[in-house]
């Protein structure tokens, strides 16, 4: 691997181990980030479905109630719909 440099075998092995460790950590961080994005997507979908059901039961006009904005953290929807 490092034949262009004259390094002892122990140092070459240490470099290989460090690079392998870095790759494994990168893969783990990517997997954790992806799972959190998926979980956030499921929670957003669940929130939208909940608000949609409350809008249907309250017969709220669709132009005045925006579940997507509410579930994203905004305050576009009337607060009485979620009580």
C-alpha positions as a Markdown table, in Angstrom:
| # | Residue | x | y | z |
|---|---|---|---|---|
| 1 | Unk | 0.0 | 0.0 | 0.0 |
| 2 | Unk | 2.7 | 2.5 | 1.0 |
| 3 | Unk | 5.5 | 1.0 | -1.0 |
| 4 | Unk | 6.5 | 4.5 | -2.3 |
| 5 | Unk | 7.3 | 5.4 | 1.3 |
| 6 | Unk | 9.8 | 3.5 | 3.3 |
| 7 | Unk | 7.8 | 3.0 | 6.4 |
| 8 | Unk | 8.2 | 0.1 | 8.9 |
| 9 | Unk | 5.5 | -2.6 | 8.8 |
| 10 | Unk | 4.1 | -1.6 | 12.2 |
| 11 | Unk | 3.4 | 2.0 | 11.0 |
| 12 | Unk | 1.8 | 0.7 | 7.8 |
| 13 | Unk | -0.4 | -1.6 | 9.8 |
| 14 | Unk | -1.3 | 1.3 | 12.1 |
| 15 | Unk | -2.2 | 3.5 | 9.2 |
| 16 | Unk | -4.4 | 0.8 | 7.7 |
| 17 | Unk | -6.2 | 0.3 | 11.0 |
| 18 | Unk | -6.8 | 4.1 | 11.4 |
| 19 | Unk | -8.2 | 4.4 | 7.9 |
| 20 | Unk | -10.4 | 1.3 | 8.4 |
| 21 | Unk | -11.6 | 2.8 | 11.7 |
| 22 | Unk | -12.4 | 6.1 | 10.0 |
| 23 | Unk | -14.4 | 4.3 | 7.2 |
| 24 | Unk | -16.4 | 2.3 | 9.7 |
| 25 | Unk | -17.2 | 5.4 | 11.7 |
| 26 | Unk | -18.3 | 7.2 | 8.5 |
| 27 | Unk | -20.6 | 4.3 | 7.6 |
| 28 | Unk | -22.1 | 4.3 | 11.1 |
| 29 | Unk | -22.7 | 8.0 | 11.1 |
| 30 | Unk | -24.4 | 7.8 | 7.7 |
| 31 | Unk | -26.6 | 4.9 | 8.8 |
| 32 | Unk | -27.7 | 6.8 | 12.0 |
| 33 | Unk | -28.4 | 9.9 | 10.0 |
| 34 | Unk | -30.5 | 8.1 | 7.5 |
| 35 | Unk | -32.5 | 6.3 | 10.2 |
| 36 | Unk | -33.2 | 9.6 | 11.9 |
| 37 | Unk | -34.4 | 11.2 | 8.6 |
| 38 | Unk | -36.7 | 8.2 | 8.1 |
| 39 | Unk | -38.0 | 8.5 | 11.6 |
| 40 | Unk | -38.7 | 12.2 | 11.1 |
| 41 | Unk | -40.5 | 11.4 | 7.9 |
| 42 | Unk | -42.8 | 8.9 | 9.7 |
| 43 | Unk | -43.5 | 11.4 | 12.5 |
| 44 | Unk | -44.3 | 14.1 | 9.9 |
| 45 | Unk | -46.7 | 11.7 | 8.1 |
| 46 | Unk | -48.3 | 10.8 | 11.4 |
| 47 | Unk | -48.8 | 14.4 | 12.4 |
| 48 | Unk | -50.3 | 15.3 | 9.0 |
| 49 | Unk | -52.7 | 12.3 | 9.3 |
| 50 | Unk | -53.7 | 13.4 | 12.8 |
| 51 | Unk | -54.3 | 17.0 | 11.8 |
| 52 | Unk | -56.2 | 15.9 | 8.6 |
| 53 | Unk | -58.6 | 13.8 | 10.7 |
| 54 | Unk | -59.2 | 16.7 | 13.1 |
| 55 | Unk | -59.8 | 19.0 | 10.2 |
| 56 | Unk | -62.4 | 16.5 | 8.8 |
| 57 | Unk | -64.2 | 16.2 | 12.1 |
| 58 | Unk | -64.3 | 20.0 | 12.7 |
| 59 | Unk | -65.3 | 20.6 | 9.0 |
| 60 | Unk | -62.6 | 23.3 | 8.8 |
| 61 | Unk | -62.2 | 25.0 | 5.4 |
| 62 | Unk | -59.1 | 23.5 | 3.7 |
| 63 | Unk | -57.7 | 26.9 | 2.7 |
| 64 | Unk | -57.5 | 28.0 | 6.3 |
| 65 | Unk | -55.9 | 24.9 | 7.7 |
| 66 | Unk | -52.5 | 23.7 | 6.5 |
| 67 | Unk | -51.4 | 20.6 | 8.3 |
| 68 | Unk | -48.0 | 20.5 | 6.5 |
| 69 | Unk | -47.0 | 23.9 | 7.8 |
| 70 | Unk | -48.3 | 23.1 | 11.3 |
| 71 | Unk | -46.4 | 19.8 | 11.5 |
| 72 | Unk | -43.3 | 21.6 | 10.3 |
| 73 | Unk | -43.3 | 23.7 | 13.4 |
| 74 | Unk | -45.3 | 26.7 | 12.0 |
| 75 | Unk | -48.4 | 28.2 | 13.5 |
| 76 | Unk | -50.6 | 28.4 | 10.4 |
| 77 | Unk | -53.4 | 26.3 | 11.7 |
| 78 | Unk | -56.0 | 27.3 | 14.2 |
| 79 | Unk | -54.9 | 26.0 | 17.7 |
| 80 | Unk | -58.5 | 24.9 | 18.6 |
| 81 | Unk | -58.1 | 22.1 | 16.0 |
| 82 | Unk | -55.5 | 20.3 | 18.0 |
| 83 | Unk | -57.1 | 20.5 | 21.4 |
